[in-house]
Amino acid sequence: MFEFDEIPELKTMTDGDAEALCARLRSGVVDLVSRTGGHLASNLGVVELTVALHRVFDTGRDRLVFDVGHQCYIHKMLTGRGGAMETLRSFGGLSGFPKPKESGHDAFIAGHASNSVSVALGMARARTLMGEDYHVIALIGDGALTGGLAYEGLSNAGLSRERLLVILNDNGMSITKNVGGVAQHLAHQRLKPQYLRFKKGYRKAMSVLPGGRAIYRVTHQVKTAVKEALLPCSMFEDMGFTYLGPVDGHDVRGLTRLLRYARDLDGPVLLHVRTVKGKGYPPAERDPDDYHGVSRFCVQTGEPLRPAGPNYSGAFGEALCELAARDRRVCAITAAMRDGTGLTEFEKQFPNRFFDVGIAEGHAVSMAAGMAKQGCIPVFAVYSSFLQRGYDMLLHDVAILGLHVVLGIDRAGLVGEDGETHHGLFDVAYLSTVPGMTLYAPSSFAEVRTMLRHAVLNCGGPVALRYPRGGEGAYHGDAGVVPVVVAKEGQGITLVSYGATYPDILAVAEQLEEAGCRPEIIKINRLCPLDLEPICRSVEKTGRLLVAEECAATGSVGERLCAGLAERGILPRAVRLCSAGADFLPQGSVAQLRKLCGLDSRSLFEAAMEVWRHE
């Protein structure tokens, strides 16, 4: 059982004690995540780096900005939350990401990638404008550097002259290529304690001696010329950063020393740290991708306690493989989420038609537009919350030209333990504003296959399917691609739903029948453009309406339906729009969150009874 209730005194801790603490934290994280699930490999890779950061900086005042943020577990343990880590990613418990509402040590919200340098630069500029004194650190991984926003931030930060430390956690992609033994030797020499002390003392002495500044500039230029003759030019230095590294990210002694040196430098500094994702836990080191995000597992074997069953992502990937086998124009695109979006098998079968663009959703949409313009049928599989970053490209690059780009919108609706940064609650609203967009909402694996086939082979212009995380519910039917289906005729109340909530509406209908009500059930297959006529006719007949949907209230289908009823002069006696509401929702199981929103079958039944009984 992992226990970590006390915060150690990191500032006065010896190097030996720091190494022992790192060992304890690493074993503790493995034990913890084996019971809670969560992000494992990324946290194992930053144990020494996080401890070193807390030895040098005070995150209660200094601002440590995480990129993505799934590697923040050690940080939480070191900032007074060790005793609550058992509640990690659970309803009412600790978030799996940095959360300022949870602790003043969490400088900024994090869940999506590539924004840390921009946010940190904003904080540094605010510090200067407000005349305050604290350090600002951005911790960004090499994966996040595949997103264009990271380079926008780096470019501006390098020119800013602000005192800012960017730490590049490089655990896979080589950013600067070392050439030969001389380069490696010089990189090692630059990080030796005696060299750093001499460099710091020399700069200080030259700043006070008469003519010293001019001498320092000349010697610095000579040193730079020699270095550039032997070392490849660093793009970070070209941007205006003082570049340090690469350095071993698992040497807590060396990291602490180097961070103290970097802390005292003026201007923007980039520290390049090499780490091993999954460090210290053999299964995670062997396969860090599989152990990036895990469910509960056996520590001894690394095997999950509950094997994953069939899911919507898998159904989507299988259907896309079938289509690609039939039509060589079909291509698949992912933004660093091959496994998560079900495209692993597609890459194996059609490697030349599979494209992973990294964490660059906007680029993915624009690239898909270019492919579609030249005759391909690109299918971009992407999480709902991540597609938000491609909205401008959907409008400008895809919709204006009416290009046939297909979107597989995974994790639409409530996603569970990842919380507010990952819930896919806004796609219904923002996709419905895109002119020419066709949006389908399958409620079963069979409908994923049918709707994807239709989207790829029979549709024109931009078209999307939104489907939830995980497995299907009790409904296994296939209503085809008819925009709106009257699944069951009735009287007294019209029940309308689609996607993940449709199985619950079927359960509610059964309970209503037991109570003496015979509801009319309407299933929407195509959310945009929305065919209002059959729904309006039903409501005009029954006089009462309940709409259940797993999306944000603003811009929901229910809102559009009510507007359509008003335009037609149809005034039902009672209406209830059940959705995920207008606020951001916390982490928790999908069942808990549905209950919180009133979207579980019991809450929907009670709401339907109120509507039915309303006179």
URSUL-V826782 format. One line per field, one symbol per residue. ss: DSSP state (H for helix, E for strand, - for the rest). Layout:
# URSUL-V826782
ss = ???
This chain:
# URSUL-V826782
ss = --------------HHHHHHHHHHHHHHHHHHHHHH-EE-HHHH--HHHHHHHHHH------EEEE------HHHHHHHHHHHHHHH----------------------------HHHHHHHHHHHHHH------EEEEEE--HHH-HHHHHHHHHHHHH---EEEEEEE---------HHHHHHHHHHH--HHHHHHHHHHHHHHHH---HHHHHHHHHHHHHHHHHHH----HHHHH--EEEEEEE---HHHHHHHHHHHH----EEEEEEE-------HHHHH------EE--E------E-------HHHHHHHHHHHHHHH---EEEEE---------HHHHHH-HHHEEE----HHHHHHHHHHHHH---EEEEEEEHHHHHHHHHHHHHHHH------EEEEE--E-----HHH--E--HHHHHH-----EEE----HHHHHHHHHHHHH-----EEEE-----------------EEEEE-----EEEE-HHHHHHHHHHHHHHHH-----EEEEE-EEE----HHHHHHHHHH-EEEEE--------HHHHHHHHHHH------EEEEE-----------HHHHHHHH---HHHHHHHHHHHHH--
